[in-house]
Amino acid sequence: MTDEAFMRRALELAQRAQAEGEVPVGAVVVLEGKTLGEGWNRPIAACDPSAHAEIQAMRAASSALSNYRLTGATLYVTLEPCDMCIGAMFHARIARVVFGATDPKKLVLKNRVALEGGVLAGECGALLSRFFASRR
């Protein structure tokens, strides 16, 4: 199948999101020509701000592989991914992303989050250091 064929499937999933009253975005994760996972926007229905189409598709693909790493996979999505989804793709080791429409509001942050670091930094860092040292 071609990029266009996988994007057409993502468009079908986007229409499903729209029918459910969600922002119409659909996504498909493909590895070696095989669809591993599909998703559509569901943050409203799932009461989950992370339930974007890309996240849903990666969760399904990870479940299919019994592995959170999707090394070498391609993710097709109808809308340019947000920063959260890009971060998840990075951690999943997605190799390639093919998107349809660009998101003109992508860089406009409507909400601001105050970040405060350093609280119990030594203890938090030590816990992580011990964990990774035990893995080596």
C-alpha positions, 0 to 999 in steps of 0.5 A: 500500500502507498502513503496515500492509501494509508492516509485515506484510512486515517481520513476514514478514522477522522470521520469516525471522530467527527461522528462522535463529536470529536475534532476529526483527526485519524491516525494509523501506525504501519510497520513493514506494510502492515497496519498495527494500530489505528486511532481517532481523537477521543479526548472528550469521550475518554475524558483523557487529554492525551487521547489524541488519534496518534496516541490511540494508534500508538497504544493499539500498535504497542499492544499488538506488538507487546512492546512500547517501542515501535522501532521502524514504524510509520505513523500516518495522521491527518493533522500535523502532530502536536508537541505531546504526540511528537514526544510520544513518537520519539519515545516509541521510536517511530521512524517516520511521520506522514501527515495531511493538513498543517496545524496553523495554531500549532505554536500558539499556546492557549494555556500556560503552565507554571513549571517549578523544579528542584523540589527534592531534586536530590532524592528524585535524581538518586531514585532514577540513578539507582534504577538505571544503574541496576539495569546496566 
